[in-house]
Amino acid sequence: MSSILLVEDDLDISMLVKRSLTNEGYHVMTVFNGESVLEALEQNPFDLLILDLMLPNINGLDILEKVRQTNNIPILILSAKDSERDKVLGLNLGADDYLAKPFRVGELLARVKALLRRFLYLNEAHSSPTDTILRYGNIELNCDHHTCQVAGKNVELTAKEFLIFELLMKHPLKVFSKSQIFNIVWGQDYYTDDNTVTVHVNRLRSKIEANPSKPKYIQTVWGIGYRIAGDNKQ
């Protein structure tokens, strides 16, 4: 049974989300303010964090940033802030997905299932008898242990960042469109006005590229999408 931490200060919405998730078989713990989030994450193992942004005392974005400093748990933002700027900011700070209020319960459940499916897939790696390691240039990606090294140094990637990088690394030089990446990694239909893929690729570049503004590995093919390219010599 997957365990979910729900952070929502609106009691009605909290009860609705908890009831909907519980009916799907998930274990849900609810907290109503930012101060309780870090404490709950330290004391309990969760598979997913659903985070409202408009919280009392501590802003949800501040909580998101603090969580991402030590924890790679999948994070779904659930917020009444639905501008493109708010979505891009949340994704840049480390969220894996963003759902604006008001929302349909069916869409919420679909996104939760997609995030958990990928998170649990990544954590099944320890049962594998051998490690699957992808190498390109000075980058090493261990697909079984969900680890990434650049020039011998560990780089922390979120679940979505890892899956995007794994997809590109497994198909060197092949160009993937944004819609293909979104469909494969998120398991959902792609919307042309959605910046989710772009934001995650930019965040990934900032972690693995020596100069993110002039990427050596994750290259943009204008008008099409992204590919792994560059010198593959060690």
Secondary structure, 3 states (H helix, E strand, C coil): CCEEEEECCCHHHHHHHHHHHHHCCCEEEEECCCHHHHHHHHHCCCCEEEECCCCCCCCHHHHHHHHHHHCCCCEEEEECCCCHHHHHHHHHCCCCEEEECCCCHHHHHHHHHHHHHHHHHHHHHHHCCCCCEEEECCEEEECCCCEEEECCEEECCCHHHHHHHHHHHHCCCCCEEHHHHHHHHHCCCCCCCCCHHHHHHHHHHHHHCCCCCCCCCEEEECCCEEEECCCCCC
